Amino acid sequence: MHVHDVLIIGAGPAGLAAAARLREHTPSATFTDDEHQRYHWIRKHGRKMNVKNYKTNQDSLSTSRPASDTSDCGCNGDTAAGDTSIDMLVLDADGTDWMSKWNRLFKTFGINHLRSPMFFQIDPADRDALLGYAYEKGRERELQALPGCAGKEISKHRKKKKLNSRGRFPGSGPDVDERDRKDYFTPSTNLFTSHCEEVIRRYGLGPDLLRQERVMDISYDEASSFDNIEHDCVISDDASNKNQKIFRVKTDQGVRYANVVILAVGPGNAPSIPSVPGLPTPSLHEGYTHAMQIKQFPPPHVAAKIKARCSTNMLIVGGGLTSVQLADLAIKRGVTKVHLLMRGPLKVKYFDVDLDWVGKFRNFNQAAFWSADTDEERFEMITQARNGGSMTPRYRKVLDAHVASGRIVLHTHTALSSVEWDSGTKVWTNVKVSTDVPIPANDYVVFATGIQSDIRTIPFLQTLQQQHPIDYVGGLPCLNDDLMWNDDVPLFITGRLAGLRLGPGAPNLVGARIGAERIAWNVEDELKKMGKLKKGERRDSGYEGSVDEYESYASARENRFAGLAGMGEE
């Protein structure tokens, strides 16, 4: 049994962002564009150039790079594809490909464009990589503009009115920095998928890294604490390794071992359906489902009625974008009428979070979040910023058109009270809601009610929580500032479960990218402590010298004076 350097659990956007960042030497968060280009030029050509020794004043030809290391730089070629500095393995319960669940749900829901803007993407090399990729490939027509979201669409009168309504208090700055006030665009689903495939190719994150395995349990202890059979497999270097702590990850296919684990599992919990009197207890029932568990839409018995040209009704519970997307899809696929129930008002906004949290550059709200005194305060800011489910202005127009035609009946401030299932006719009868509005019999019920994150109820973290208890607020773990479980347990968490450290955008693509950036540096630091990486250099460099000193100096992660001295000696 092999002990991996890093084990990533989850092959979605957050997991892919973390894996790519671990193989990127000059991330855009640290290096400017000029530094980025200069660094890769040095890596590609620096060792082939004549270098003058400042002590002897004589020219000497630098040692050439190995023949196997002659590919292009990590930005435009496949150098990163040969990067094996960190022994990495990725586990995902949904498939053997990156983004398996993401792609399945987008296809199921018929989503043509993402909700996130262009600069919310997973490429660590360039914050505008997705936009650049679109123009490079001539696919700019797949970008969908968001008029009125920000920038020139806002008139001077509206800006002045907005400023006056805010008052002139110190904390009443603009929602988005003026440098960010330009029209936003959202990419098509196909464009985003193609860009992810380009990132996978560039960094060598092929199928050989992925395994389709469902994680059952995670524990962290000294290697000697495992049973003898596993101990003989794990300990292969020397006796001193017996006291080194490692992760034991039990899956439905066996056991994996790792020095560092990155958890990128989204909400973490399984979809939960609200308790409704009359709703059968089995989670898999032909009459209802959770939106995240849809396999076929509409289901077979409803599709049969549609094919027979019978009248069909569907009930969708939820007030977010997914509920409207499913309602629109149901109408397009032949459902006669959809009743849409939401317990609150209809909320419309461009993104999951308010516009003042979407700025490309760090703004006032993000600074306030990071400087908050307590996690309770941060959780309150997350709740206010996301404010429950919402739909985009574009889908609001789609909804209004269906409501006007009578195909969708909208019920706001309404909750489902009780139902009865007739197994003979396969119809929900006696449907009652919290208001006096009558609801006819329905053929199918979909709960688009989201997934609640709660670290306490994630099954595979129970053992770890017993070994190393952790505080939580609102179900989110109180990680340290490095996104680690604690200072002694190198379990890194990204995505929604890291919300108390990443902010309201943690569940979205921006959270995946920021989380990957914060995690990558600290993973390398942890591996250096374990002796897996030498201090001040990367194992994958393939050659010693000025490149490592340059990187150390430019990244400012270590002593810059030492980096200057190293470059001077070179």
Secondary structure, DSSP 8 states (H G I E B T S, - for coil): --EEEEEEE--SHHHHHHHHHHT-SS-TTTS-HHHHHHHHHHHHHGGGSEEE-TTT--EEE-----GGG-S--TTTSSTGGG--SS-EEEEESS-SSTTHHHHHHHHHHT--B-SS-TT----SS-TTHHHHHHHHTT-GGGEEEETTSSGGGS-HHHHHHHHHHH-S-TT---SS-GGG-S-EEEEBHHHHHHHHHHHHHHTT--GGGEEE--EEEEEEEEGGGS-HHHHHHH--S-GGGGGSEEEEEEETTEEEEEEEEEE--TT-S-------TT--S-SSBTTEEEGGG-SSSS-HHHHHHHHTT---EEEEE--SHHHHHHHHHHHHTT-SEEEEE-SS---B-SSSS-GGG--SS--HHHHHHHT-SSHHHHHHHHHHHH-S--B-HHHHHHHHHHHHHTSEEEE-S--EEEEEEETTTTEEEEEEESSS-----BSEEEE-------GGG-GGGHHHHHHS---EETTEE---TTSEEETTEEEEE-SGGGHHHH-TTTTSHHHHHHHHHHHHHHHHHHHHHTTSS-TTS-GGG-S-SHHHHHHHHHHTSS-HHHHHHHHHH-
